[in-house]
Amino acid sequence: MGQTIGSQIFGSWYDVIGWVAGAALFFYLAVTVENMPPHQKERFPPFLLNKNICVVIALFMALLGVGKVLKWW
């Protein structure tokens, strides 16, 4: 199986970029969920409206990104 375009562009950092982007997305959601209008909130599953759950998911994704950098996984 050949390389994907992303792995050709970013090289070995391609595995890390997804985890970091996911962590950033969940941190952003945790910060903005309180000020989100009601019509946007109804599009999300209820567990994503919980700030603590979003922070835990973001920390887990960041840990996986660091693990990829340090070659733990």
All heavy atoms as TSV, in Angstrom:
chain	resi	resn	atom	element	x	y	z
A	1	MET	N	N	0.839	-1.168	0.000
A	1	MET	CA	C	0.000	0.000	0.000
A	1	MET	C	C	0.888	1.236	0.000
A	1	MET	O	O	1.844	1.321	0.753
A	1	MET	CB	C	-0.893	-0.018	1.237
A	1	MET	CG	C	-1.995	0.968	1.173
A	1	MET	SD	S	-3.289	0.442	2.297
A	1	MET	CE	C	-3.456	1.889	3.264
A	2	GLY	N	N	0.579	2.203	-0.851
A	2	GLY	CA	C	1.393	3.402	-0.993
A	2	GLY	C	C	1.122	4.418	0.094
A	2	GLY	O	O	0.192	4.296	0.891
A	3	GLN	N	N	1.946	5.429	0.094
A	3	GLN	CA	C	1.774	6.498	1.061
A	3	GLN	C	C	0.596	7.387	0.669
A	3	GLN	O	O	0.298	7.556	-0.501
A	3	GLN	CB	C	3.030	7.359	1.121
A	3	GLN	CG	C	4.210	6.697	1.755
A	3	GLN	CD	C	5.380	7.670	1.852
A	3	GLN	OE1	O	5.560	8.518	0.992
A	3	GLN	NE2	N	6.158	7.539	2.897
A	4	THR	N	N	-0.023	7.966	1.677
A	4	THR	CA	C	-1.082	8.924	1.409
A	4	THR	C	C	-0.455	10.287	1.111
A	4	THR	O	O	0.727	10.514	1.365
A	4	THR	CB	C	-2.031	9.050	2.605
A	4	THR	OG1	O	-1.281	9.529	3.725
A	4	THR	CG2	C	-2.670	7.716	2.948
A	5	ILE	N	N	-1.247	11.194	0.588
A	5	ILE	CA	C	-0.733	12.529	0.278
A	5	ILE	C	C	-0.276	13.235	1.547
A	5	ILE	O	O	0.762	13.884	1.569
A	5	ILE	CB	C	-1.809	13.361	-0.455
A	5	ILE	CG1	C	-2.082	12.743	-1.824
A	5	ILE	CG2	C	-1.371	14.805	-0.597
A	5	ILE	CD1	C	-3.236	13.366	-2.559
A	6	GLY	N	N	-1.042	13.077	2.627
A	6	GLY	CA	C	-0.662	13.707	3.890
A	6	GLY	C	C	0.664	13.204	4.415
A	6	GLY	O	O	1.482	13.976	4.906
A	7	SER	N	N	0.908	11.907	4.311
A	7	SER	CA	C	2.177	11.376	4.804
A	7	SER	C	C	3.332	11.779	3.900
A	7	SER	O	O	4.470	11.884	4.356
A	7	SER	CB	C	2.112	9.854	4.944
A	7	SER	OG	O	1.935	9.242	3.687
A	8	GLN	N	N	3.056	12.032	2.642
A	8	GLN	CA	C	4.110	12.514	1.753
A	8	GLN	C	C	4.468	13.961	2.077
A	8	GLN	O	O	5.626	14.348	2.001
A	8	GLN	CB	C	3.671	12.407	0.291
A	8	GLN	CG	C	3.578	10.989	-0.204
A	8	GLN	CD	C	3.006	10.909	-1.616
A	8	GLN	OE1	O	2.599	11.901	-2.182
A	8	GLN	NE2	N	2.971	9.701	-2.157
A	9	ILE	N	N	3.470	14.747	2.444
A	9	ILE	CA	C	3.717	16.163	2.744
A	9	ILE	C	C	4.367	16.336	4.117
A	9	ILE	O	O	5.361	17.052	4.250
A	9	ILE	CB	C	2.396	16.960	2.684
A	9	ILE	CG1	C	1.865	16.983	1.253
A	9	ILE	CG2	C	2.589	18.381	3.203
A	9	ILE	CD1	C	0.479	17.560	1.125
A	10	PHE	N	N	3.809	15.694	5.135
A	10	PHE	CA	C	4.261	15.922	6.503
A	10	PHE	C	C	5.259	14.892	7.013
A	10	PHE	O	O	5.802	15.051	8.099
A	10	PHE	CB	C	3.055	15.967	7.455
A	10	PHE	CG	C	2.113	17.088	7.165
A	10	PHE	CD1	C	0.866	16.841	6.632
A	10	PHE	CD2	C	2.470	18.398	7.412
A	10	PHE	CE1	C	-0.018	17.871	6.355
A	10	PHE	CE2	C	1.604	19.438	7.146
A	10	PHE	CZ	C	0.361	19.179	6.609
A	11	GLY	N	N	5.467	13.839	6.309
A	11	GLY	CA	C	6.430	12.822	6.727
A	11	GLY	C	C	5.981	12.101	7.981
A	11	GLY	O	O	4.815	11.758	8.146
A	12	SER	N	N	6.918	11.899	8.886
A	12	SER	CA	C	6.602	11.148	10.109
A	12	SER	C	C	5.714	11.939	11.071
A	12	SER	O	O	5.134	11.366	11.984
A	12	SER	CB	C	7.890	10.737	10.818
A	12	SER	OG	O	8.629	11.891	11.190
A	13	TRP	N	N	5.590	13.252	10.884
A	13	TRP	CA	C	4.734	14.067	11.742
A	13	TRP	C	C	3.258	13.907	11.395
A	13	TRP	O	O	2.390	14.397	12.107
A	13	TRP	CB	C	5.120	15.542	11.642
A	13	TRP	CG	C	6.389	15.821	12.361
A	13	TRP	CD1	C	7.629	15.913	11.806
A	13	TRP	CD2	C	6.565	15.995	13.756
A	13	TRP	NE1	N	8.553	16.144	12.780
A	13	TRP	CE2	C	7.928	16.202	13.986
A	13	TRP	CE3	C	5.693	15.994	14.832
A	13	TRP	CZ2	C	8.436	16.402	15.258
A	13	TRP	CZ3	C	6.205	16.198	16.097
A	13	TRP	CH2	C	7.562	16.399	16.300
A	14	TYR	N	N	2.962	13.221	10.320
A	14	TYR	CA	C	1.571	13.037	9.894
A	14	TYR	C	C	0.748	12.306	10.961
A	14	TYR	O	O	-0.423	12.615	11.161
A	14	TYR	CB	C	1.543	12.265	8.571
A	14	TYR	CG	C	0.174	12.067	7.994
A	14	TYR	CD1	C	-0.584	13.149	7.579
A	14	TYR	CD2	C	-0.369	10.793	7.856
A	14	TYR	CE1	C	-1.837	12.975	7.032
A	14	TYR	CE2	C	-1.622	10.613	7.310
A	14	TYR	CZ	C	-2.354	11.708	6.906
A	14	TYR	OH	O	-3.602	11.532	6.374
A	15	ASP	N	N	1.347	11.355	11.662
A	15	ASP	CA	C	0.640	10.625	12.719
A	15	ASP	C	C	0.321	11.523	13.913
A	15	ASP	O	O	-0.657	11.297	14.624
A	15	ASP	CB	C	1.468	9.441	13.196
A	15	ASP	CG	C	1.603	8.363	12.148
A	15	ASP	OD1	O	0.721	8.271	11.279
A	15	ASP	OD2	O	2.601	7.623	12.197
A	16	VAL	N	N	1.129	12.522	14.146
A	16	VAL	CA	C	0.958	13.391	15.300
A	16	VAL	C	C	-0.076	14.486	15.029
A	16	VAL	O	O	-0.832	14.875	15.917
A	16	VAL	CB	C	2.316	14.030	15.691
A	16	VAL	CG1	C	2.173	14.977	16.852
A	16	VAL	CG2	C	3.333	12.946	16.000
A	17	ILE	N	N	-0.127	14.960	13.797
A	17	ILE	CA	C	-0.988	16.099	13.455
A	17	ILE	C	C	-2.460	15.820	13.744
A	17	ILE	O	O	-3.176	16.686	14.251
A	17	ILE	CB	C	-0.775	16.496	11.979
A	17	ILE	CG1	C	0.606	17.103	11.815
A	17	ILE	CG2	C	-1.841	17.458	11.504
A	17	ILE	CD1	C	1.005	17.358	10.391
A	18	GLY	N	N	-2.924	14.636	13.466
A	18	GLY	CA	C	-4.325	14.292	13.725
A	18	GLY	C	C	-4.679	14.349	15.201
A	18	GLY	O	O	-5.745	14.863	15.576
A	19	TRP	N	N	-3.801	13.834	16.046
A	19	TRP	CA	C	-4.066	13.858	17.486
A	19	TRP	C	C	-4.039	15.281	18.030
A	19	TRP	O	O	-4.866	15.657	18.862
A	19	TRP	CB	C	-3.064	12.984	18.235
A	19	TRP	CG	C	-3.209	11.537	17.930
A	19	TRP	CD1	C	-2.301	10.738	17.312
A	19	TRP	CD2	C	-4.337	10.694	18.210
A	19	TRP	NE1	N	-2.798	9.469	17.180
A	19	TRP	CE2	C	-4.034	9.411	17.726
A	19	TRP	CE3	C	-5.570	10.908	18.812
A	19	TRP	CZ2	C	-4.928	8.346	17.838
A	19	TRP	CZ3	C	-6.458	9.855	18.919
A	19	TRP	CH2	C	-6.125	8.587	18.433
A	20	VAL	N	N	-3.105	16.086	17.546
A	20	VAL	CA	C	-3.015	17.474	18.010
A	20	VAL	C	C	-4.225	18.274	17.534
A	20	VAL	O	O	-4.789	19.070	18.289
A	20	VAL	CB	C	-1.689	18.115	17.535
A	20	VAL	CG1	C	-1.658	19.602	17.828
A	20	VAL	CG2	C	-0.508	17.418	18.197
A	21	ALA	N	N	-4.645	18.067	16.300
A	21	ALA	CA	C	-5.822	18.771	15.784
A	21	ALA	C	C	-7.083	18.362	16.550
A	21	ALA	O	O	-7.930	19.200	16.870
A	21	ALA	CB	C	-5.993	18.486	14.293
A	22	GLY	N	N	-7.208	17.079	16.861
A	22	GLY	CA	C	-8.352	16.618	17.650
A	22	GLY	C	C	-8.356	17.211	19.046
A	22	GLY	O	O	-9.410	17.619	19.561
A	23	ALA	N	N	-7.186	17.270	19.673
A	23	ALA	CA	C	-7.090	17.860	21.008
A	23	ALA	C	C	-7.466	19.338	20.969
A	23	ALA	O	O	-8.200	19.823	21.835
A	23	ALA	CB	C	-5.674	17.686	21.553
A	24	ALA	N	N	-6.989	20.048	19.954
A	24	ALA	CA	C	-7.323	21.470	19.829
A	24	ALA	C	C	-8.821	21.668	19.625
A	24	ALA	O	O	-9.416	22.591	20.198
A	24	ALA	CB	C	-6.543	22.078	18.667
A	25	LEU	N	N	-9.432	20.809	18.846
A	25	LEU	CA	C	-10.873	20.902	18.602
A	25	LEU	C	C	-11.673	20.711	19.894
A	25	LEU	O	O	-12.607	21.469	20.183
A	25	LEU	CB	C	-11.302	19.872	17.563
A	25	LEU	CG	C	-12.778	19.831	17.236
A	25	LEU	CD1	C	-13.177	21.060	16.428
A	25	LEU	CD2	C	-13.111	18.578	16.478
A	26	PHE	N	N	-11.304	19.716	20.692
A	26	PHE	CA	C	-12.044	19.469	21.933
A	26	PHE	C	C	-11.773	20.542	22.986
A	26	PHE	O	O	-12.659	20.883	23.761
A	26	PHE	CB	C	-11.741	18.068	22.476
A	26	PHE	CG	C	-12.556	17.006	21.805
A	26	PHE	CD1	C	-11.998	16.207	20.822
A	26	PHE	CD2	C	-13.881	16.813	22.124
A	26	PHE	CE1	C	-12.739	15.232	20.181
A	26	PHE	CE2	C	-14.646	15.849	21.499
A	26	PHE	CZ	C	-14.069	15.056	20.517
A	27	PHE	N	N	-10.544	21.091	23.037
A	27	PHE	CA	C	-10.290	22.212	23.945
A	27	PHE	C	C	-11.112	23.425	23.538
A	27	PHE	O	O	-11.683	24.117	24.372
A	27	PHE	CB	C	-8.803	22.589	23.968
A	27	PHE	CG	C	-7.997	21.799	24.953
A	27	PHE	CD1	C	-6.867	21.124	24.545
A	27	PHE	CD2	C	-8.347	21.732	26.290
A	27	PHE	CE1	C	-6.114	20.398	25.437
A	27	PHE	CE2	C	-7.611	21.006	27.197
A	27	PHE	CZ	C	-6.485	20.339	26.771
A	28	TYR	N	N	-11.191	23.674	22.228
A	28	TYR	CA	C	-12.006	24.790	21.732
A	28	TYR	C	C	-13.476	24.591	22.097
A	28	TYR	O	O	-14.147	25.523	22.532
A	28	TYR	CB	C	-11.834	24.920	20.216
A	28	TYR	CG	C	-12.726	25.961	19.606
A	28	TYR	CD1	C	-12.420	27.310	19.726
A	28	TYR	CD2	C	-13.886	25.600	18.919
A	28	TYR	CE1	C	-13.242	28.281	19.170
A	28	TYR	CE2	C	-14.707	26.562	18.363
A	28	TYR	CZ	C	-14.375	27.896	18.490
A	28	TYR	OH	O	-15.193	28.844	17.946
A	29	LEU	N	N	-13.968	23.387	21.922
A	29	LEU	CA	C	-15.359	23.096	22.259
A	29	LEU	C	C	-15.608	23.278	23.754
A	29	LEU	O	O	-16.650	23.812	24.159
A	29	LEU	CB	C	-15.723	21.675	21.828
A	29	LEU	CG	C	-17.170	21.246	21.997
A	29	LEU	CD1	C	-18.089	22.137	21.177
A	29	LEU	CD2	C	-17.337	19.799	21.581
A	30	ALA	N	N	-14.657	22.863	24.594
A	30	ALA	CA	C	-14.818	23.015	26.043
A	30	ALA	C	C	-14.888	24.480	26.447
A	30	ALA	O	O	-15.634	24.842	27.360
A	30	ALA	CB	C	-13.655	22.329	26.767
A	31	VAL	N	N	-14.139	25.322	25.750
A	31	VAL	CA	C	-14.130	26.744	26.096
A	31	VAL	C	C	-15.381	27.455	25.584
A	31	VAL	O	O	-15.921	28.339	26.255
A	31	VAL	CB	C	-12.856	27.414	25.520
A	31	VAL	CG1	C	-12.907	28.917	25.642
A	31	VAL	CG2	C	-11.624	26.864	26.220
A	32	THR	N	N	-15.865	27.085	24.412
A	32	THR	CA	C	-16.959	27.836	23.790
A	32	THR	C	C	-18.351	27.277	24.056
A	32	THR	O	O	-19.334	27.915	23.675
A	32	THR	CB	C	-16.757	27.901	22.268
A	32	THR	OG1	O	-16.744	26.581	21.736
A	32	THR	CG2	C	-15.485	28.629	21.922
A	33	VAL	N	N	-18.465	26.128	24.677
A	33	VAL	CA	C	-19.783	25.498	24.826
A	33	VAL	C	C	-20.742	26.341	25.680
A	33	VAL	O	O	-21.943	26.336	25.445
A	33	VAL	CB	C	-19.644	24.059	25.373
A	33	VAL	CG1	C	-19.283	24.043	26.836
A	33	VAL	CG2	C	-20.912	23.276	25.126
A	34	GLU	N	N	-20.215	27.084	26.629
A	34	GLU	CA	C	-21.090	27.883	27.496
A	34	GLU	C	C	-21.730	29.061	26.753
A	34	GLU	O	O	-22.843	29.456	27.065
A	34	GLU	CB	C	-20.300	28.404	28.698
A	34	GLU	CG	C	-19.833	27.310	29.620
A	34	GLU	CD	C	-18.902	27.823	30.699
A	34	GLU	OE1	O	-18.517	29.009	30.648
A	34	GLU	OE2	O	-18.562	27.032	31.575
A	35	ASN	N	N	-21.027	29.612	25.780
A	35	ASN	CA	C	-21.523	30.786	25.064
A	35	ASN	C	C	-22.165	30.438	23.725
A	35	ASN	O	O	-22.475	31.338	22.952
A	35	ASN	CB	C	-20.368	31.771	24.826
A	35	ASN	CG	C	-19.798	32.279	26.124
A	35	ASN	OD1	O	-20.515	32.442	27.096
A	35	ASN	ND2	N	-18.507	32.513	26.153
A	36	MET	N	N	-22.361	29.175	23.472
A	36	MET	CA	C	-22.934	28.735	22.206
A	36	MET	C	C	-24.447	28.999	22.192
A	36	MET	O	O	-25.127	28.773	23.189
A	36	MET	CB	C	-22.677	27.225	22.063
A	36	MET	CG	C	-22.522	26.747	20.665
A	36	MET	SD	S	-22.190	24.983	20.644
A	36	MET	CE	C	-20.439	24.994	20.846
A	37	PRO	N	N	-24.967	29.488	21.071
A	37	PRO	CA	C	-26.422	29.692	20.983
A	37	PRO	C	C	-27.181	28.361	21.048
A	37	PRO	O	O	-26.649	27.314	20.672
A	37	PRO	CB	C	-26.613	30.328	19.601
A	37	PRO	CG	C	-25.276	30.725	19.125
A	37	PRO	CD	C	-24.272	29.941	19.887
A	38	PRO	N	N	-28.419	28.392	21.510
A	38	PRO	CA	C	-29.185	27.145	21.666
A	38	PRO	C	C	-29.375	26.361	20.364
A	38	PRO	O	O	-29.372	25.140	20.374
A	38	PRO	CB	C	-30.540	27.622	22.205
A	38	PRO	CG	C	-30.282	28.941	22.798
A	38	PRO	CD	C	-29.134	29.546	22.050
A	39	HIS	N	N	-29.514	27.049	19.242
A	39	HIS	CA	C	-29.718	26.312	17.989
A	39	HIS	C	C	-28.467	25.549	17.565
A	39	HIS	O	O	-28.565	24.570	16.846
A	39	HIS	CB	C	-30.190	27.256	16.875
A	39	HIS	CG	C	-29.156	28.221	16.393
A	39	HIS	ND1	N	-28.892	29.400	17.038
A	39	HIS	CD2	C	-28.327	28.168	15.329
A	39	HIS	CE1	C	-27.943	30.048	16.390
A	39	HIS	NE2	N	-27.571	29.322	15.351
A	40	GLN	N	N	-27.290	25.978	18.018
A	40	GLN	CA	C	-26.070	25.209	17.744
A	40	GLN	C	C	-25.906	24.066	18.740
A	40	GLN	O	O	-25.416	23.003	18.383
A	40	GLN	CB	C	-24.845	26.113	17.803
A	40	GLN	CG	C	-24.695	27.006	16.607
A	40	GLN	CD	C	-23.439	27.843	16.683
A	40	GLN	OE1	O	-22.844	27.995	17.736
A	40	GLN	NE2	N	-23.050	28.400	15.551
A	41	LYS	N	N	-26.311	24.294	19.985
A	41	LYS	CA	C	-26.174	23.262	21.009
A	41	LYS	C	C	-27.006	22.026	20.694
A	41	LYS	O	O	-26.619	20.915	21.036
A	41	LYS	CB	C	-26.579	23.805	22.377
A	41	LYS	CG	C	-25.546	24.676	23.017
A	41	LYS	CD	C	-25.990	25.064	24.412
A	41	LYS	CE	C	-24.966	25.934	25.072
A	41	LYS	NZ	N	-25.341	26.309	26.441
A	42	GLU	N	N	-28.157	22.216	20.060
A	42	GLU	CA	C	-29.010	21.058	19.798
A	42	GLU	C	C	-28.443	20.161	18.696
A	42	GLU	O	O	-28.922	19.052	18.503
A	42	GLU	CB	C	-30.438	21.481	19.496
A	42	GLU	CG	C	-30.613	22.457	18.390
A	42	GLU	CD	C	-32.035	22.989	18.286
A	42	GLU	OE1	O	-32.662	23.279	19.325
A	42	GLU	OE2	O	-32.502	23.108	17.153
A	43	ARG	N	N	-27.419	20.594	17.989
A	43	ARG	CA	C	-26.778	19.761	16.963
A	43	ARG	C	C	-25.744	18.796	17.552
A	43	ARG	O	O	-25.335	17.853	16.884
A	43	ARG	CB	C	-26.081	20.633	15.926
A	43	ARG	CG	C	-27.024	21.448	15.107
A	43	ARG	CD	C	-26.285	22.241	14.079
A	43	ARG	NE	N	-27.217	23.043	13.309
A	43	ARG	CZ	C	-26.854	23.862	12.353
A	43	ARG	NH1	N	-25.590	24.000	12.049
A	43	ARG	NH2	N	-27.753	24.551	11.701
A	44	PHE	N	N	-25.295	19.054	18.781
A	44	PHE	CA	C	-24.282	18.235	19.422
A	44	PHE	C	C	-24.908	17.161	20.294
A	44	PHE	O	O	-25.964	17.379	20.889
A	44	PHE	CB	C	-23.378	19.106	20.308
A	44	PHE	CG	C	-22.436	19.984	19.546
A	44	PHE	CD1	C	-22.720	21.314	19.333
A	44	PHE	CD2	C	-21.249	19.470	19.042
A	44	PHE	CE1	C	-21.857	22.127	18.630
A	44	PHE	CE2	C	-20.378	20.269	18.341
A	44	PHE	CZ	C	-20.679	21.606	18.130
A	45	PRO	N	N	-24.247	16.017	20.421
A	45	PRO	CA	C	-24.715	15.031	21.405
A	45	PRO	C	C	-24.570	15.606	22.818
A	45	PRO	O	O	-23.673	16.415	23.067
A	45	PRO	CB	C	-23.769	13.843	21.210
A	45	PRO	CG	C	-23.018	14.101	19.969
A	45	PRO	CD	C	-23.117	15.539	19.652
A	46	PRO	N	N	-25.418	15.198	23.724
A	46	PRO	CA	C	-25.401	15.786	25.069
A	46	PRO	C	C	-24.056	15.650	25.808
A	46	PRO	O	O	-23.674	16.541	26.556
A	46	PRO	CB	C	-26.492	15.020	25.819
A	46	PRO	CG	C	-27.381	14.482	24.766
A	46	PRO	CD	C	-26.524	14.264	23.558
A	47	PHE	N	N	-23.330	14.561	25.584
A	47	PHE	CA	C	-22.072	14.405	26.322
A	47	PHE	C	C	-21.019	15.414	25.866
A	47	PHE	O	O	-20.114	15.744	26.623
A	47	PHE	CB	C	-21.543	12.962	26.225
A	47	PHE	CG	C	-20.948	12.609	24.888
A	47	PHE	CD1	C	-19.592	12.757	24.666
A	47	PHE	CD2	C	-21.738	12.113	23.870
A	47	PHE	CE1	C	-19.030	12.422	23.447
A	47	PHE	CE2	C	-21.197	11.774	22.652
A	47	PHE	CZ	C	-19.833	11.934	22.433
A	48	LEU	N	N	-21.118	15.941	24.651
A	48	LEU	CA	C	-20.155	16.937	24.185
A	48	LEU	C	C	-20.449	18.334	24.730
A	48	LEU	O	O	-19.630	19.234	24.604
A	48	LEU	CB	C	-20.120	16.987	22.659
A	48	LEU	CG	C	-19.453	15.809	21.979
A	48	LEU	CD1	C	-19.490	15.975	20.474
A	48	LEU	CD2	C	-18.022	15.645	22.451
A	49	LEU	N	N	-21.592	18.508	25.339
A	49	LEU	CA	C	-21.914	19.787	25.957
A	49	LEU	C	C	-21.399	19.872	27.385
A	49	LEU	O	O	-21.515	20.915	28.022
A	49	LEU	CB	C	-23.429	20.019	25.916
A	49	LEU	CG	C	-24.035	20.073	24.510
A	49	LEU	CD1	C	-25.544	20.198	24.606
A	49	LEU	CD2	C	-23.437	21.195	23.704
A	50	ASN	N	N	-20.826	18.798	27.876
A	50	ASN	CA	C	-20.225	18.776	29.201
A	50	ASN	C	C	-18.761	19.197	29.076
A	50	ASN	O	O	-17.958	18.541	28.417
A	50	ASN	CB	C	-20.325	17.369	29.796
A	50	ASN	CG	C	-19.880	17.321	31.233
A	50	ASN	OD1	O	-19.095	18.139	31.689
A	50	ASN	ND2	N	-20.397	16.345	31.950
A	51	LYS	N	N	-18.420	20.307	29.711
A	51	LYS	CA	C	-17.069	20.881	29.606
A	51	LYS	C	C	-16.002	19.915	30.104
A	51	LYS	O	O	-14.938	19.778	29.495
A	51	LYS	CB	C	-17.034	22.188	30.390
A	51	LYS	CG	C	-15.771	22.963	30.266
A	51	LYS	CD	C	-15.892	24.276	31.008
A	51	LYS	CE	C	-14.661	25.110	30.836
A	51	LYS	NZ	N	-14.795	26.410	31.499
A	52	ASN	N	N	-16.268	19.233	31.196
A	52	ASN	CA	C	-15.274	18.325	31.777
A	52	ASN	C	C	-14.973	17.144	30.860
A	52	ASN	O	O	-13.815	16.716	30.746
A	52	ASN	CB	C	-15.739	17.813	33.140
A	52	ASN	CG	C	-15.833	18.932	34.153
A	52	ASN	OD1	O	-15.089	19.901	34.083
A	52	ASN	ND2	N	-16.767	18.799	35.080
A	53	ILE	N	N	-15.976	16.617	30.207
A	53	ILE	CA	C	-15.765	15.495	29.289
A	53	ILE	C	C	-14.915	15.939	28.106
A	53	ILE	O	O	-14.006	15.221	27.684
A	53	ILE	CB	C	-17.115	14.910	28.833
A	53	ILE	CG1	C	-17.801	14.213	30.000
A	53	ILE	CG2	C	-16.917	13.945	27.677
A	53	ILE	CD1	C	-19.190	13.703	29.695
A	54	CYS	N	N	-15.180	17.126	27.584
A	54	CYS	CA	C	-14.386	17.632	26.458
A	54	CYS	C	C	-12.921	17.826	26.850
A	54	CYS	O	O	-12.021	17.527	26.065
A	54	CYS	CB	C	-14.970	18.943	25.939
A	54	CYS	SG	S	-16.517	18.739	25.060
A	55	VAL	N	N	-12.683	18.316	28.057
A	55	VAL	CA	C	-11.302	18.512	28.516
A	55	VAL	C	C	-10.599	17.167	28.670
A	55	VAL	O	O	-9.431	17.022	28.275
A	55	VAL	CB	C	-11.274	19.319	29.833
A	55	VAL	CG1	C	-9.899	19.314	30.460
A	55	VAL	CG2	C	-11.738	20.739	29.580
A	56	VAL	N	N	-11.276	16.178	29.211
A	56	VAL	CA	C	-10.671	14.850	29.374
A	56	VAL	C	C	-10.342	14.237	28.016
A	56	VAL	O	O	-9.245	13.684	27.818
A	56	VAL	CB	C	-11.600	13.920	30.198
A	56	VAL	CG1	C	-11.142	12.481	30.133
A	56	VAL	CG2	C	-11.676	14.395	31.631
A	57	ILE	N	N	-11.242	14.337	27.068
A	57	ILE	CA	C	-10.983	13.809	25.723
A	57	ILE	C	C	-9.807	14.541	25.085
A	57	ILE	O	O	-8.940	13.921	24.458
A	57	ILE	CB	C	-12.248	13.914	24.846
A	57	ILE	CG1	C	-13.332	12.968	25.364
A	57	ILE	CG2	C	-11.931	13.594	23.397
A	57	ILE	CD1	C	-14.683	13.151	24.690
A	58	ALA	N	N	-9.760	15.867	25.243
A	58	ALA	CA	C	-8.661	16.649	24.670
A	58	ALA	C	C	-7.327	16.270	25.299
A	58	ALA	O	O	-6.315	16.138	24.591
A	58	ALA	CB	C	-8.937	18.136	24.855
A	59	LEU	N	N	-7.292	16.088	26.604
A	59	LEU	CA	C	-6.047	15.684	27.265
A	59	LEU	C	C	-5.605	14.299	26.815
A	59	LEU	O	O	-4.412	14.048	26.614
A	59	LEU	CB	C	-6.217	15.723	28.787
A	59	LEU	CG	C	-6.312	17.115	29.399
A	59	LEU	CD1	C	-6.630	17.009	30.891
A	59	LEU	CD2	C	-5.034	17.893	29.175
A	60	PHE	N	N	-6.567	13.401	26.630
A	60	PHE	CA	C	-6.237	12.057	26.160
A	60	PHE	C	C	-5.652	12.114	24.749
A	60	PHE	O	O	-4.655	11.457	24.453
A	60	PHE	CB	C	-7.492	11.175	26.196
A	60	PHE	CG	C	-7.263	9.779	25.693
A	60	PHE	CD1	C	-6.508	8.883	26.436
A	60	PHE	CD2	C	-7.788	9.371	24.489
A	60	PHE	CE1	C	-6.298	7.598	25.981
A	60	PHE	CE2	C	-7.582	8.090	24.026
A	60	PHE	CZ	C	-6.827	7.199	24.773
A	61	MET	N	N	-6.248	12.922	23.875
A	61	MET	CA	C	-5.731	13.040	22.512
A	61	MET	C	C	-4.351	13.697	22.498
A	61	MET	O	O	-3.489	13.314	21.712
A	61	MET	CB	C	-6.708	13.820	21.642
A	61	MET	CG	C	-7.996	13.080	21.382
A	61	MET	SD	S	-9.101	14.024	20.362
A	61	MET	CE	C	-9.087	12.991	18.910
A	62	ALA	N	N	-4.154	14.688	23.360
A	62	ALA	CA	C	-2.836	15.322	23.444
A	62	ALA	C	C	-1.792	14.324	23.945
A	62	ALA	O	O	-0.660	14.298	23.453
A	62	ALA	CB	C	-2.905	16.536	24.369
A	63	LEU	N	N	-2.170	13.488	24.901
A	63	LEU	CA	C	-1.256	12.462	25.400
A	63	LEU	C	C	-0.899	11.475	24.297
A	63	LEU	O	O	0.267	11.070	24.170
A	63	LEU	CB	C	-1.886	11.722	26.580
A	63	LEU	CG	C	-1.069	10.573	27.167
A	63	LEU	CD1	C	0.195	11.109	27.819
A	63	LEU	CD2	C	-1.891	9.785	28.162
A	64	LEU	N	N	-1.857	11.100	23.485
A	64	LEU	CA	C	-1.563	10.204	22.368
A	64	LEU	C	C	-0.647	10.875	21.347
A	64	LEU	O	O	0.226	10.224	20.763
A	64	LEU	CB	C	-2.858	9.744	21.697
A	64	LEU	CG	C	-3.700	8.762	22.509
A	64	LEU	CD1	C	-5.011	8.483	21.796
A	64	LEU	CD2	C	-2.959	7.471	22.737
A	65	GLY	N	N	-0.820	12.170	21.126
A	65	GLY	CA	C	0.078	12.896	20.230
A	65	GLY	C	C	1.497	12.943	20.763
A	65	GLY	O	O	2.459	12.715	20.027
A	66	VAL	N	N	1.630	13.198	22.061
A	66	VAL	CA	C	2.960	13.196	22.687
A	66	VAL	C	C	3.549	11.788	22.631
A	66	VAL	O	O	4.755	11.614	22.387
A	66	VAL	CB	C	2.874	13.710	24.147
A	66	VAL	CG1	C	4.170	13.455	24.908
A	66	VAL	CG2	C	2.524	15.179	24.144
A	67	GLY	N	N	2.716	10.797	22.828
A	67	GLY	CA	C	3.193	9.416	22.739
A	67	GLY	C	C	3.715	9.067	21.359
A	67	GLY	O	O	4.704	8.339	21.224
A	68	LYS	N	N	3.080	9.602	20.331
A	68	LYS	CA	C	3.574	9.368	18.968
A	68	LYS	C	C	4.922	10.048	18.743
A	68	LYS	O	O	5.793	9.520	18.070
A	68	LYS	CB	C	2.569	9.881	17.929
A	68	LYS	CG	C	1.380	8.997	17.761
A	68	LYS	CD	C	1.760	7.751	17.016
A	68	LYS	CE	C	0.529	6.946	16.682
A	68	LYS	NZ	N	0.821	5.719	16.007
A	69	VAL	N	N	5.077	11.253	19.305
A	69	VAL	CA	C	6.346	11.971	19.161
A	69	VAL	C	C	7.457	11.202	19.860
A	69	VAL	O	O	8.570	11.054	19.328
A	69	VAL	CB	C	6.240	13.411	19.724
A	69	VAL	CG1	C	7.602	14.065	19.812
A	69	VAL	CG2	C	5.305	14.230	18.867
A	70	LEU	N	N	7.175	10.708	21.047
A	70	LEU	CA	C	8.188	9.997	21.829
A	70	LEU	C	C	8.273	8.515	21.487
A	70	LEU	O	O	9.026	7.786	22.117
A	70	LEU	CB	C	7.912	10.175	23.317
A	70	LEU	CG	C	7.935	11.626	23.820
A	70	LEU	CD1	C	7.562	11.681	25.290
A	70	LEU	CD2	C	9.288	12.261	23.576
A	71	LYS	N	N	7.474	8.079	20.520
A	71	LYS	CA	C	7.457	6.692	20.033
A	71	LYS	C	C	7.028	5.688	21.106
A	71	LYS	O	O	7.535	4.581	21.185
A	71	LYS	CB	C	8.825	6.285	19.471
A	71	LYS	CG	C	9.387	7.187	18.445
A	71	LYS	CD	C	8.658	7.071	17.155
A	71	LYS	CE	C	9.371	7.937	16.124
A	71	LYS	NZ	N	8.600	8.268	15.012
A	72	TRP	N	N	6.077	6.114	21.954
A	72	TRP	CA	C	5.533	5.178	22.936
A	72	TRP	C	C	4.612	4.181	22.277
A	72	TRP	O	O	4.505	3.054	22.711
A	72	TRP	CB	C	4.764	5.924	24.026
A	72	TRP	CG	C	5.617	6.739	24.934
A	72	TRP	CD1	C	6.947	6.596	25.170
A	72	TRP	CD2	C	5.190	7.845	25.734
A	72	TRP	NE1	N	7.375	7.547	26.048
A	72	TRP	CE2	C	6.324	8.315	26.413
A	72	TRP	CE3	C	3.972	8.454	25.909
A	72	TRP	CZ2	C	6.251	9.388	27.294
A	72	TRP	CZ3	C	3.914	9.517	26.769
A	72	TRP	CH2	C	5.037	9.981	27.461
A	73	TRP	N	N	3.880	4.635	21.250
A	73	TRP	CA	C	2.924	3.753	20.584
A	73	TRP	C	C	3.308	3.578	19.151
A	73	TRP	O	O	3.624	4.410	18.417
A	73	TRP	CB	C	1.508	4.316	20.664
A	73	TRP	CG	C	0.965	4.288	22.036
A	73	TRP	CD1	C	0.510	3.207	22.708
A	73	TRP	CD2	C	0.813	5.391	22.930
A	73	TRP	NE1	N	0.101	3.566	23.952
A	73	TRP	CE2	C	0.270	4.895	24.124
A	73	TRP	CE3	C	1.090	6.727	22.848
A	73	TRP	CZ2	C	-0.007	5.696	25.207
A	73	TRP	CZ3	C	0.831	7.528	23.924
A	73	TRP	CH2	C	0.279	7.012	25.092
